[in-house]
Amino acid sequence: MKAKLSIFSILMAMVAMPAVAGWQYDGYYVNDGYYVDDGSRFVIGFRGGLSIARAKMKNEIGSLYTAFWVNDETGSVVSDLSYESAGAPSGYSVAGLGNIGDLPVKEDFKKNVFVGGASIGFVMPNNTHWRAELGYDYISETEYNQTPLLEGDLHLVDGVADVVHVASTAAKSTVSTDIVSAMAFYDFFDGKDKKMNQFIPYIGFGLGYATSKTTLALADIYGDLSSDASLDDFGEKNDSTGGILKFYNPTNKDYYPSSNNIALVGAIGASYGIAEYTYLDFGARFMYLPKITWNIANKDGSQHREWFSAEKVFYTNLMVGVRFEF
């Protein structure tokens, strides 16, 4: 919340800057002794609406091998820790070793959440169809929960089975994204001045810098992770549950590293003049981020390991707002 308030404060300070610094977008210049309006205007806007988030989810575990047993009669497969406390399982054969890092994430990221934002900028002098804006958008926190998180066919080695169908881990997680962007817009209208009481279509494009914060609570509900020593620093084992690893799962987003991306930003929509230099804005903003990563962490947050990620993240923000040009 402090980060979002700081960004909003910067935007407000920039709005007040003309009066403080002694300069202004008065839109006039002198030509042969006459004041001529060059069309330039200072712009400030506010908006909010629905963000439709879509992304392809990817397993980022890497190399993490575990052993599997196969029931000699039914063919069902279990992980090694399911029977570890009871010793070698009767009626089971070694199915083989499989890399959990090869399993696909079961479900892609498909969420609808709230988005809000604000912008400041100016209409270009002597070319009023163009305007440039610096904007900030906040895509609110949403959950991504999956049980199982990973599921699919797994190739095994050193056993009686070549391929088995495996489910692994459960995840409860969140993600929120802040984007600061610089954009250029083109308004489609005839003449030099925008008309009142009519829709004026526009398109926009630009670049942004996005920071995505995630949390992850992970559970080894199938017992297939706990035999790998590389995970020992990320949780504690409990003898009462057969040595199943209980992961450390803090909910503080500052405990985890943020995913930072250069974002591609586009916009399409229309504004409607309701008063002089006051416009309602109806439009969609499209934001593309290469990757957002979820991590597990050790007890004090000094070590992290990537667990899964959202790749090719695409936000479609359907927004309504108000824009002032003065």
ZADO-1210 file (C-alpha; in nm, 4 decimals, padded with zeros to 6 digits):
<atoms>
<atom x="00.0000" y="00.0000" z="00.0000" code="MET" pos="1"/>
<atom x="00.2862" y="00.2416" z="00.0803" code="LYS" pos="2"/>
<atom x="00.4341" y="00.1897" z="-00.2675" code="ALA" pos="3"/>
<atom x="00.1014" y="00.2625" z="-00.4342" code="LYS" pos="4"/>
<atom x="00.0502" y="00.5747" z="-00.2229" code="LEU" pos="5"/>
<atom x="00.4000" y="00.6951" z="-00.3129" code="SER" pos="6"/>
<atom x="00.3384" y="00.6573" z="-00.6850" code="ILE" pos="7"/>
<atom x="00.0029" y="00.8358" z="-00.6545" code="PHE" pos="8"/>
<atom x="00.1715" y="01.1171" z="-00.4580" code="SER" pos="9"/>
<atom x="00.4275" y="01.1620" z="-00.7348" code="ILE" pos="10"/>
<atom x="00.1505" y="01.1919" z="-00.9923" code="LEU" pos="11"/>
<atom x="-00.0293" y="01.4514" z="-00.7824" code="MET" pos="12"/>
<atom x="00.2924" y="01.6462" z="-00.7301" code="ALA" pos="13"/>
<atom x="00.3472" y="01.6569" z="-01.1042" code="MET" pos="14"/>
<atom x="-00.0056" y="01.7910" z="-01.1487" code="VAL" pos="15"/>
<atom x="00.0704" y="02.0726" z="-00.9032" code="ALA" pos="16"/>
<atom x="00.4148" y="02.1416" z="-01.0469" code="MET" pos="17"/>
<atom x="00.3095" y="02.4064" z="-01.3024" code="PRO" pos="18"/>
<atom x="00.1900" y="02.6426" z="-01.0321" code="ALA" pos="19"/>
<atom x="00.4946" y="02.5834" z="-00.8179" code="VAL" pos="20"/>
<atom x="00.7510" y="02.6112" z="-01.0966" code="ALA" pos="21"/>
<atom x="00.5930" y="02.9117" z="-01.2638" code="GLY" pos="22"/>
<atom x="00.5288" y="02.7456" z="-01.5989" code="TRP" pos="23"/>
<atom x="00.1984" y="02.6353" z="-01.7473" code="GLN" pos="24"/>
<atom x="00.0348" y="02.4829" z="-02.0502" code="TYR" pos="25"/>
<atom x="-00.1638" y="02.7960" z="-02.1395" code="ASP" pos="26"/>
<atom x="-00.1855" y="02.6864" z="-02.5020" code="GLY" pos="27"/>
<atom x="-00.1040" y="03.0302" z="-02.6475" code="TYR" pos="28"/>
<atom x="00.1834" y="03.1918" z="-02.8326" code="TYR" pos="29"/>
<atom x="00.2338" y="03.5417" z="-02.9773" code="VAL" pos="30"/>
<atom x="00.2129" y="03.5867" z="-03.3560" code="ASN" pos="31"/>
<atom x="00.2270" y="03.9403" z="-03.5041" code="ASP" pos="32"/>
<atom x="00.1138" y="04.0853" z="-03.1733" code="GLY" pos="33"/>
<atom x="-00.1861" y="03.8506" z="-03.1333" code="TYR" pos="34"/>
<atom x="-00.2306" y="03.5624" z="-02.8936" code="TYR" pos="35"/>
<atom x="-00.2929" y="03.2436" z="-03.0933" code="VAL" pos="36"/>
<atom x="-00.4154" y="02.9179" z="-02.9391" code="ASP" pos="37"/>
<atom x="-00.1739" y="02.6410" z="-03.0416" code="ASP" pos="38"/>
<atom x="-00.4057" y="02.3730" z="-02.8989" code="GLY" pos="39"/>
<atom x="-00.1688" y="02.2388" z="-02.6335" code="SER" pos="40"/>
<atom x="-00.3352" y="02.1308" z="-02.3095" code="ARG" pos="41"/>
<atom x="-00.2319" y="01.9777" z="-01.9783" code="PHE" pos="42"/>
<atom x="-00.4007" y="01.6369" z="-01.9291" code="VAL" pos="43"/>
<atom x="-00.4981" y="01.4479" z="-01.6154" code="ILE" pos="44"/>
<atom x="-00.7150" y="01.1357" z="-01.6067" code="GLY" pos="45"/>
<atom x="-00.8515" y="00.8741" z="-01.3679" code="PHE" pos="46"/>
<atom x="-00.9906" y="00.5302" z="-01.4563" code="ARG" pos="47"/>
<atom x="-01.1019" y="00.1954" z="-01.3203" code="GLY" pos="48"/>
<atom x="-01.2595" y="-00.1280" z="-01.4344" code="GLY" pos="49"/>
<atom x="-01.2144" y="-00.4995" z="-01.4980" code="LEU" pos="50"/>
<atom x="-00.8843" y="-00.6685" z="-01.5798" code="SER" pos="51"/>
<atom x="-00.9027" y="-00.9994" z="-01.7681" code="ILE" pos="52"/>
<atom x="-00.5750" y="-01.1828" z="-01.7002" code="ALA" pos="53"/>
<atom x="-00.4541" y="-01.4769" z="-01.9063" code="ARG" pos="54"/>
<atom x="-00.1181" y="-01.6597" z="-01.9005" code="ALA" pos="55"/>
<atom x="00.0455" y="-01.9936" z="-01.9729" code="LYS" pos="56"/>
<atom x="00.1683" y="-02.1606" z="-01.6541" code="MET" pos="57"/>
<atom x="00.5051" y="-02.3386" z="-01.6504" code="LYS" pos="58"/>
<atom x="00.6833" y="-02.5717" z="-01.4077" code="ASN" pos="59"/>
<atom x="01.0104" y="-02.4057" z="-01.2910" code="GLU" pos="60"/>
<atom x="01.1271" y="-02.6697" z="-01.0398" code="ILE" pos="61"/>
<atom x="01.4130" y="-02.8015" z="-01.2503" code="GLY" pos="62"/>
<atom x="01.5749" y="-03.1313" z="-01.1477" code="SER" pos="63"/>
<atom x="01.3893" y="-03.3009" z="-00.8600" code="LEU" pos="64"/>
<atom x="01.3870" y="-03.6819" z="-00.8776" code="TYR" pos="65"/>
<atom x="01.1732" y="-03.9089" z="-00.6630" code="THR" pos="66"/>
<atom x="01.0992" y="-04.2843" z="-00.6558" code="ALA" pos="67"/>
<atom x="00.7613" y="-04.4395" z="-00.7326" code="PHE" pos="68"/>
<atom x="00.6111" y="-04.7800" z="-00.6514" code="TRP" pos="69"/>
<atom x="00.3564" y="-04.9682" z="-00.8621" code="VAL" pos="70"/>
<atom x="00.0943" y="-05.2074" z="-00.7217" code="ASN" pos="71"/>
<atom x="00.1523" y="-05.5494" z="-00.8770" code="ASP" pos="72"/>
<atom x="-00.2216" y="-05.6267" z="-00.8966" code="GLU" pos="73"/>
<atom x="-00.3957" y="-05.2936" z="-00.9667" code="THR" pos="74"/>
<atom x="-00.1175" y="-05.1020" z="-01.1404" code="GLY" pos="75"/>
<atom x="-00.1709" y="-04.7968" z="-00.9188" code="SER" pos="76"/>
<atom x="00.1354" y="-04.5844" z="-00.8491" code="VAL" pos="77"/>
<atom x="00.2402" y="-04.4246" z="-00.5190" code="VAL" pos="78"/>
<atom x="00.5421" y="-04.2158" z="-00.4162" code="SER" pos="79"/>
<atom x="00.8154" y="-04.3688" z="-00.2038" code="ASP" pos="80"/>
<atom x="00.7215" y="-04.1826" z="00.1168" code="LEU" pos="81"/>
<atom x="00.3656" y="-04.3182" z="00.1137" code="SER" pos="82"/>
<atom x="00.5003" y="-04.6439" z="00.2547" code="TYR" pos="83"/>
<atom x="00.8367" y="-04.5377" z="00.3968" code="GLU" pos="84"/>
<atom x="00.7356" y="-04.5545" z="00.7631" code="SER" pos="85"/>
<atom x="00.6081" y="-04.9110" z="00.7168" code="ALA" pos="86"/>
<atom x="00.9202" y="-05.0347" z="00.5398" code="GLY" pos="87"/>
<atom x="00.9298" y="-05.1983" z="00.1961" code="ALA" pos="88"/>
<atom x="00.5742" y="-05.2266" z="00.0644" code="PRO" pos="89"/>
<atom x="00.4397" y="-05.5759" z="00.0133" code="SER" pos="90"/>
<atom x="00.2917" y="-05.6432" z="-00.3288" code="GLY" pos="91"/>
<atom x="00.4629" y="-05.3425" z="-00.4897" code="TYR" pos="92"/>
<atom x="00.7486" y="-05.3185" z="-00.7381" code="SER" pos="93"/>
<atom x="00.9793" y="-05.0261" z="-00.8034" code="VAL" pos="94"/>
<atom x="00.8132" y="-04.8289" z="-01.0805" code="ALA" pos="95"/>
<atom x="01.1232" y="-04.6134" z="-01.1257" code="GLY" pos="96"/>
<atom x="01.2666" y="-04.2691" z="-01.0726" code="LEU" pos="97"/>
<atom x="01.0921" y="-03.9635" z="-01.2189" code="GLY" pos="98"/>
<atom x="01.1755" y="-03.5942" z="-01.2381" code="ASN" pos="99"/>
<atom x="00.8936" y="-03.3874" z="-01.0840" code="ILE" pos="100"/>
<atom x="01.0376" y="-03.0922" z="-01.2752" code="GLY" pos="101"/>
<atom x="00.9078" y="-03.2517" z="-01.5973" code="ASP" pos="102"/>
<atom x="00.5412" y="-03.2455" z="-01.4930" code="LEU" pos="103"/>
<atom x="00.3187" y="-02.9767" z="-01.6481" code="PRO" pos="104"/>
<atom x="00.1199" y="-02.7293" z="-01.4386" code="VAL" pos="105"/>
<atom x="-00.2381" y="-02.8545" z="-01.4444" code="LYS" pos="106"/>
<atom x="-00.4238" y="-02.5254" z="-01.5056" code="GLU" pos="107"/>
<atom x="-00.3313" y="-02.2027" z="-01.6851" code="ASP" pos="108"/>
<atom x="-00.3865" y="-01.8613" z="-01.5264" code="PHE" pos="109"/>
<atom x="-00.7356" y="-01.7259" z="-01.6036" code="LYS" pos="110"/>
<atom x="-00.8595" y="-01.4546" z="-01.3686" code="LYS" pos="111"/>
<atom x="-01.0819" y="-01.1448" z="-01.3732" code="ASN" pos="112"/>
<atom x="-00.9848" y="-00.8754" z="-01.1205" code="VAL" pos="113"/>
<atom x="-01.0160" y="-00.5017" z="-01.0513" code="PHE" pos="114"/>
<atom x="-00.7795" y="-00.2508" z="-01.2121" code="VAL" pos="115"/>
<atom x="-00.7462" y="00.1213" z="-01.1390" code="GLY" pos="116"/>
<atom x="-00.5158" y="00.3914" z="-01.2649" code="GLY" pos="117"/>
<atom x="-00.4318" y="00.7555" z="-01.3224" code="ALA" pos="118"/>
<atom x="-00.2398" y="00.9515" z="-01.5895" code="SER" pos="119"/>
<atom x="-00.0876" y="01.2917" z="-01.6503" code="ILE" pos="120"/>
<atom x="00.0389" y="01.4359" z="-01.9768" code="GLY" pos="121"/>
<atom x="-00.0245" y="01.6958" z="-02.2438" code="PHE" pos="122"/>
<atom x="-00.1863" y="01.7485" z="-02.5837" code="VAL" pos="123"/>
<atom x="00.0795" y="01.8268" z="-02.8416" code="MET" pos="124"/>
<atom x="00.1016" y="02.1936" z="-02.9513" code="PRO" pos="125"/>
<atom x="-00.0020" y="02.2538" z="-03.3140" code="ASN" pos="126"/>
<atom x="-00.0875" y="01.8845" z="-03.3493" code="ASN" pos="127"/>
<atom x="-00.3836" y="01.8317" z="-03.1200" code="THR" pos="128"/>
<atom x="-00.4646" y="01.4833" z="-03.2468" code="HIS" pos="129"/>
<atom x="-00.1668" y="01.3564" z="-03.0466" code="TRP" pos="130"/>
<atom x="-00.1276" y="01.3441" z="-02.6699" code="ARG" pos="131"/>
<atom x="00.1443" y="01.1941" z="-02.4505" code="ALA" pos="132"/>
<atom x="00.0742" y="01.0513" z="-02.1052" code="GLU" pos="133"/>
<atom x="00.2624" y="00.9047" z="-01.8098" code="LEU" pos="134"/>
<atom x="00.0360" y="00.6564" z="-01.6322" code="GLY" pos="135"/>
<atom x="00.0156" y="00.4266" z="-01.3340" code="TYR" pos="136"/>
<atom x="-00.2130" y="00.1207" z="-01.3123" code="ASP" pos="137"/>
<atom x="-00.2667" y="-00.1220" z="-01.0265" code="TYR" pos="138"/>
<atom x="-00.4045" y="-00.4693" z="-01.1017" code="ILE" pos="139"/>
<atom x="-00.5430" y="-00.5891" z="-00.7713" code="SER" pos="140"/>
<atom x="-00.4412" y="-00.9032" z="-00.5851" code="GLU" pos="141"/>
<atom x="-00.5926" y="-01.2269" z="-00.7056" code="THR" pos="142"/>
<atom x="-00.5539" y="-01.5887" z="-00.6000" code="GLU" pos="143"/>
<atom x="-00.4167" y="-01.8796" z="-00.7979" code="TYR" pos="144"/>
<atom x="-00.4984" y="-02.2012" z="-00.6108" code="ASN" pos="145"/>
<atom x="-00.4502" y="-02.5527" z="-00.7509" code="GLN" pos="146"/>
<atom x="-00.4823" y="-02.9056" z="-00.6093" code="THR" pos="147"/>
<atom x="-00.2941" y="-03.0789" z="-00.7565" code="PRO" pos="148"/>
<atom x="-00.0660" y="-02.8106" z="-00.8941" code="LEU" pos="149"/>
<atom x="00.1220" y="-03.0524" z="-01.1231" code="LEU" pos="150"/>
<atom x="-00.0299" y="-03.3453" z="-01.3089" code="GLU" pos="151"/>
<atom x="00.0583" y="-03.5472" z="-01.6166" code="GLY" pos="152"/>
<atom x="00.2453" y="-03.8410" z="-01.7617" code="ASP" pos="153"/>
<atom x="00.5945" y="-03.8821" z="-01.6193" code="LEU" pos="154"/>
<atom x="00.8756" y="-04.0794" z="-01.7832" code="HIS" pos="155"/>
<atom x="01.0548" y="-04.3104" z="-01.5368" code="LEU" pos="156"/>
<atom x="01.3966" y="-04.4761" z="-01.5377" code="VAL" pos="157"/>
<atom x="01.5486" y="-04.7692" z="-01.3454" code="ASP" pos="158"/>
<atom x="01.2201" y="-04.9510" z="-01.2818" code="GLY" pos="159"/>
<atom x="00.9433" y="-05.1670" z="-01.4272" code="VAL" pos="160"/>
<atom x="00.7399" y="-04.8756" z="-01.5654" code="ALA" pos="161"/>
<atom x="00.8254" y="-04.6467" z="-01.8546" code="ASP" pos="162"/>
<atom x="00.5475" y="-04.3897" z="-01.8107" code="VAL" pos="163"/>
<atom x="00.3102" y="-04.3270" z="-01.5190" code="VAL" pos="164"/>
<atom x="00.0394" y="-04.0691" z="-01.4573" code="HIS" pos="165"/>
<atom x="00.1401" y="-03.8579" z="-01.1565" code="VAL" pos="166"/>
<atom x="-00.0146" y="-03.5761" z="-00.9510" code="ALA" pos="167"/>
<atom x="00.2105" y="-03.3628" z="-00.7297" code="SER" pos="168"/>
<atom x="00.1814" y="-03.0831" z="-00.4710" code="THR" pos="169"/>
<atom x="-00.0936" y="-02.8351" z="-00.3887" code="ALA" pos="170"/>
<atom x="-00.0514" y="-02.4588" z="-00.4114" code="ALA" pos="171"/>
<atom x="-00.2294" y="-02.1579" z="-00.2665" code="LYS" pos="172"/>
<atom x="-00.0905" y="-01.8338" z="-00.4055" code="SER" pos="173"/>
<atom x="-00.1582" y="-01.4666" z="-00.4853" code="THR" pos="174"/>
<atom x="-00.0316" y="-01.2105" z="-00.7362" code="VAL" pos="175"/>
<atom x="-00.0737" y="-00.8344" z="-00.7815" code="SER" pos="176"/>
<atom x="00.0854" y="-00.6064" z="-01.0414" code="THR" pos="177"/>
<atom x="00.1823" y="-00.2371" z="-01.0587" code="ASP" pos="178"/>
<atom x="00.2596" y="-00.0844" z="-01.3996" code="ILE" pos="179"/>
<atom x="00.4074" y="00.2575" z="-01.4763" code="VAL" pos="180"/>
<atom x="00.3801" y="00.3388" z="-01.8477" code="SER" pos="181"/>
<atom x="00.4670" y="00.6082" z="-02.1015" code="ALA" pos="182"/>
<atom x="00.2177" y="00.6217" z="-02.3894" code="MET" pos="183"/>
<atom x="00.1274" y="00.8179" z="-02.7001" code="ALA" pos="184"/>
<atom x="-00.2367" y="00.8503" z="-02.8070" code="PHE" pos="185"/>
<atom x="-00.3944" y="00.9567" z="-03.1371" code="TYR" pos="186"/>
<atom x="-00.7486" y="01.0997" z="-03.1260" code="ASP" pos="187"/>
<atom x="-00.9548" y="01.0705" z="-03.4450" code="PHE" pos="188"/>
<atom x="-01.1503" y="01.3925" z="-03.5088" code="PHE" pos="189"/>
<atom x="-01.1803" y="01.6610" z="-03.7758" code="ASP" pos="190"/>
<atom x="-01.0288" y="02.0039" z="-03.7322" code="GLY" pos="191"/>
<atom x="-00.8160" y="02.1357" z="-03.4498" code="LYS" pos="192"/>
<atom x="-01.0500" y="02.1131" z="-03.1516" code="ASP" pos="193"/>
<atom x="-01.2356" y="01.8143" z="-03.0093" code="LYS" pos="194"/>
<atom x="-01.6131" y="01.8489" z="-03.0392" code="LYS" pos="195"/>
<atom x="-01.8500" y="01.8167" z="-02.7454" code="MET" pos="196"/>
<atom x="-02.1321" y="01.5610" z="-02.7183" code="ASN" pos="197"/>
<atom x="-01.9838" y="01.3142" z="-02.9627" code="GLN" pos="198"/>
<atom x="-01.7609" y="01.0099" z="-02.9428" code="PHE" pos="199"/>
<atom x="-01.3972" y="01.0584" z="-03.0448" code="ILE" pos="200"/>
<atom x="-01.2159" y="00.7273" z="-03.1111" code="PRO" pos="201"/>
<atom x="-00.8506" y="00.6889" z="-03.0152" code="TYR" pos="202"/>
<atom x="-00.5629" y="00.4425" z="-03.0218" code="ILE" pos="203"/>
<atom x="-00.2538" y="00.4364" z="-02.8014" code="GLY" pos="204"/>
<atom x="00.0762" y="00.2550" z="-02.7654" code="PHE" pos="205"/>
<atom x="00.3798" y="00.2653" z="-02.5397" code="GLY" pos="206"/>
<atom x="00.6093" y="00.0897" z="-02.2946" code="LEU" pos="207"/>
<atom x="00.5815" y="00.0259" z="-01.9234" code="GLY" pos="208"/>
<atom x="00.7693" y="-00.1093" z="-01.6241" code="TYR" pos="209"/>
<atom x="00.5736" y="-00.3715" z="-01.4300" code="ALA" pos="210"/>
<atom x="00.6351" y="-00.5058" z="-01.0788" code="THR" pos="211"/>
<atom x="00.4438" y="-00.8210" z="-00.9808" code="SER" pos="212"/>
<atom x="00.4366" y="-00.9400" z="-00.6198" code="LYS" pos="213"/>
<atom x="00.3485" y="-01.3002" z="-00.5366" code="THR" pos="214"/>
<atom x="00.3012" y="-01.5243" z="-00.2340" code="THR" pos="215"/>
<atom x="00.3047" y="-01.9040" z="-00.2353" code="LEU" pos="216"/>
<atom x="00.1861" y="-02.1591" z="00.0212" code="ALA" pos="217"/>
<atom x="00.2953" y="-02.5040" z="-00.0935" code="LEU" pos="218"/>
<atom x="00.1906" y="-02.8446" z="00.0442" code="ALA" pos="219"/>
<atom x="00.3450" y="-03.1843" z="-00.0324" code="ASP" pos="220"/>
<atom x="00.0099" y="-03.3626" z="-00.0065" code="ILE" pos="221"/>
<atom x="00.1239" y="-03.6629" z="-00.2137" code="TYR" pos="222"/>
<atom x="00.4538" y="-03.7149" z="-00.0285" code="GLY" pos="223"/>
<atom x="00.6580" y="-03.7188" z="-00.3462" code="ASP" pos="224"/>
<atom x="00.8874" y="-03.4226" z="-00.2662" code="LEU" pos="225"/>
<atom x="01.0143" y="-03.4915" z="00.0814" code="SER" pos="226"/>
<atom x="01.2936" y="-03.7376" z="-00.0044" code="SER" pos="227"/>
<atom x="01.4936" y="-03.4775" z="-00.1993" code="ASP" pos="228"/>
<atom x="01.7582" y="-03.3197" z="00.0249" code="ALA" pos="229"/>
<atom x="01.7681" y="-03.0026" z="-00.1869" code="SER" pos="230"/>
<atom x="01.4333" y="-02.9029" z="-00.0316" code="LEU" pos="231"/>
<atom x="01.5352" y="-02.9500" z="00.3324" code="ASP" pos="232"/>
<atom x="01.6055" y="-02.5779" z="00.3829" code="ASP" pos="233"/>
<atom x="01.2542" y="-02.4829" z="00.2681" code="PHE" pos="234"/>
<atom x="01.0537" y="-02.6617" z="00.5377" code="GLY" pos="235"/>
<atom x="01.0480" y="-02.9004" z="00.8322" code="GLU" pos="236"/>
<atom x="00.9838" y="-03.2752" z="00.8408" code="LYS" pos="237"/>
<atom x="00.7415" y="-03.4264" z="01.0880" code="ASN" pos="238"/>
<atom x="00.7907" y="-03.7884" z="01.1955" code="ASP" pos="239"/>
<atom x="00.4205" y="-03.8219" z="01.2809" code="SER" pos="240"/>
<atom x="00.3361" y="-03.7813" z="00.9116" code="THR" pos="241"/>
<atom x="00.6016" y="-04.0218" z="00.7861" code="GLY" pos="242"/>
<atom x="00.8621" y="-03.7547" z="00.7254" code="GLY" pos="243"/>
<atom x="00.6486" y="-03.5429" z="00.4939" code="ILE" pos="244"/>
<atom x="00.8046" y="-03.1977" z="00.4423" code="LEU" pos="245"/>
<atom x="00.5985" y="-02.9049" z="00.5696" code="LYS" pos="246"/>
<atom x="00.7032" y="-02.6011" z="00.3663" code="PHE" pos="247"/>
<atom x="00.7536" y="-02.2550" z="00.5153" code="TYR" pos="248"/>
<atom x="00.4662" y="-02.0469" z="00.3787" code="ASN" pos="249"/>
<atom x="00.4783" y="-01.6797" z="00.4885" code="PRO" pos="250"/>
<atom x="00.2035" y="-01.4556" z="00.3505" code="THR" pos="251"/>
<atom x="00.4082" y="-01.1337" z="00.3500" code="ASN" pos="252"/>
<atom x="00.4824" y="-01.0372" z="-00.0134" code="LYS" pos="253"/>
<atom x="00.8032" y="-00.8616" z="00.0968" code="ASP" pos="254"/>
<atom x="00.9354" y="-01.2078" z="00.1926" code="TYR" pos="255"/>
<atom x="00.9520" y="-01.3055" z="-00.1757" code="TYR" pos="256"/>
<atom x="01.1394" y="-01.1462" z="-00.4687" code="PRO" pos="257"/>
<atom x="00.9262" y="-00.9427" z="-00.7097" code="SER" pos="258"/>
<atom x="00.9021" y="-01.0169" z="-01.0809" code="SER" pos="259"/>
<atom x="01.0031" y="-00.7078" z="-01.2799" code="ASN" pos="260"/>
<atom x="00.9237" y="-00.6765" z="-01.6491" code="ASN" pos="261"/>
<atom x="00.9364" y="-00.4332" z="-01.9363" code="ILE" pos="262"/>
<atom x="00.5725" y="-00.4298" z="-02.0493" code="ALA" pos="263"/>
<atom x="00.4251" y="-00.3636" z="-02.3917" code="LEU" pos="264"/>
<atom x="00.1160" y="-00.1432" z="-02.3596" code="VAL" pos="265"/>
<atom x="-00.1587" y="-00.0618" z="-02.6090" code="GLY" pos="266"/>
<atom x="-00.5001" y="00.1038" z="-02.5921" code="ALA" pos="267"/>
<atom x="-00.8144" y="00.1487" z="-02.7975" code="ILE" pos="268"/>
<atom x="-01.1315" y="00.3323" z="-02.7071" code="GLY" pos="269"/>
<atom x="-01.3324" y="00.6502" z="-02.7370" code="ALA" pos="270"/>
<atom x="-01.3824" y="00.9663" z="-02.5335" code="SER" pos="271"/>
<atom x="-01.7026" y="01.1679" z="-02.5064" code="TYR" pos="272"/>
<atom x="-01.7007" y="01.5408" z="-02.4326" code="GLY" pos="273"/>
<atom x="-01.9465" y="01.6303" z="-02.1563" code="ILE" pos="274"/>
<atom x="-01.8163" y="01.9826" z="-02.0877" code="ALA" pos="275"/>
<atom x="-01.5405" y="02.2052" z="-02.2147" code="GLU" pos="276"/>
<atom x="-01.2129" y="02.0116" z="-02.1825" code="TYR" pos="277"/>
<atom x="-01.3850" y="01.7357" z="-01.9811" code="THR" pos="278"/>
<atom x="-01.4265" y="01.3904" z="-02.1333" code="TYR" pos="279"/>
<atom x="-01.5632" y="01.0561" z="-02.0306" code="LEU" pos="280"/>
<atom x="-01.3268" y="00.7820" z="-02.1422" code="ASP" pos="281"/>
<atom x="-01.4369" y="00.4328" z="-02.2466" code="PHE" pos="282"/>
<atom x="-01.1659" y="00.1935" z="-02.3566" code="GLY" pos="283"/>
<atom x="-00.9476" y="-00.1125" z="-02.3280" code="ALA" pos="284"/>
<atom x="-00.5801" y="-00.1172" z="-02.2332" code="ARG" pos="285"/>
<atom x="-00.3689" y="-00.4160" z="-02.3270" code="PHE" pos="286"/>
<atom x="-00.0594" y="-00.5011" z="-02.1240" code="MET" pos="287"/>
<atom x="00.1871" y="-00.7792" z="-02.2078" code="TYR" pos="288"/>
<atom x="00.4414" y="-00.9066" z="-01.9522" code="LEU" pos="289"/>
<atom x="00.6971" y="-01.1763" z="-02.0397" code="PRO" pos="290"/>
<atom x="00.6998" y="-01.3625" z="-01.7064" code="LYS" pos="291"/>
<atom x="00.5794" y="-01.3664" z="-01.3436" code="ILE" pos="292"/>
<atom x="00.7465" y="-01.6141" z="-01.1050" code="THR" pos="293"/>
<atom x="00.6306" y="-01.7805" z="-00.7820" code="TRP" pos="294"/>
<atom x="00.8986" y="-01.8949" z="-00.5344" code="ASN" pos="295"/>
<atom x="00.9349" y="-02.1050" z="-00.2238" code="ILE" pos="296"/>
<atom x="01.1602" y="-01.9651" z="00.0501" code="ALA" pos="297"/>
<atom x="01.3522" y="-02.0773" z="00.3559" code="ASN" pos="298"/>
<atom x="01.2567" y="-01.9758" z="00.7087" code="LYS" pos="299"/>
<atom x="01.4121" y="-01.6276" z="00.7084" code="ASP" pos="300"/>
<atom x="01.3556" y="-01.5512" z="00.3405" code="GLY" pos="301"/>
<atom x="01.7270" y="-01.5461" z="00.2526" code="SER" pos="302"/>
<atom x="01.7011" y="-01.8368" z="00.0050" code="GLN" pos="303"/>
<atom x="01.4515" y="-01.8809" z="-00.2763" code="HIS" pos="304"/>
<atom x="01.3724" y="-02.1406" z="-00.5384" code="ARG" pos="305"/>
<atom x="01.1473" y="-02.0884" z="-00.8377" code="GLU" pos="306"/>
<atom x="00.8532" y="-02.3266" z="-00.8352" code="TRP" pos="307"/>
<atom x="00.6249" y="-02.2210" z="-01.1191" code="PHE" pos="308"/>
<atom x="00.5694" y="-01.9194" z="-01.3405" code="SER" pos="309"/>
<atom x="00.3166" y="-01.7440" z="-01.5618" code="ALA" pos="310"/>
<atom x="00.4594" y="-01.6840" z="-01.9085" code="GLU" pos="311"/>
<atom x="00.3293" y="-01.4494" z="-02.1787" code="LYS" pos="312"/>
<atom x="00.1022" y="-01.2719" z="-01.9312" code="VAL" pos="313"/>
<atom x="-00.1667" y="-01.0730" z="-02.1110" code="PHE" pos="314"/>
<atom x="-00.3913" y="-00.8265" z="-01.9256" code="TYR" pos="315"/>
<atom x="-00.6981" y="-00.6858" z="-02.1026" code="THR" pos="316"/>
<atom x="-00.8191" y="-00.3932" z="-01.8922" code="ASN" pos="317"/>
<atom x="-01.1735" y="-00.2780" z="-01.9708" code="LEU" pos="318"/>
<atom x="-01.1960" y="00.0656" z="-01.8125" code="MET" pos="319"/>
<atom x="-01.4180" y="00.3700" z="-01.7660" code="VAL" pos="320"/>
<atom x="-01.2711" y="00.7014" z="-01.6604" code="GLY" pos="321"/>
<atom x="-01.2694" y="01.0782" z="-01.6821" code="VAL" pos="322"/>
<atom x="-01.0068" y="01.2968" z="-01.8493" code="ARG" pos="323"/>
<atom x="-00.9482" y="01.6690" z="-01.8110" code="PHE" pos="324"/>
<atom x="-00.7596" y="01.8775" z="-02.0669" code="GLU" pos="325"/>
<atom x="-00.6922" y="02.2353" z="-01.9601" code="PHE" pos="326"/>
</atoms>
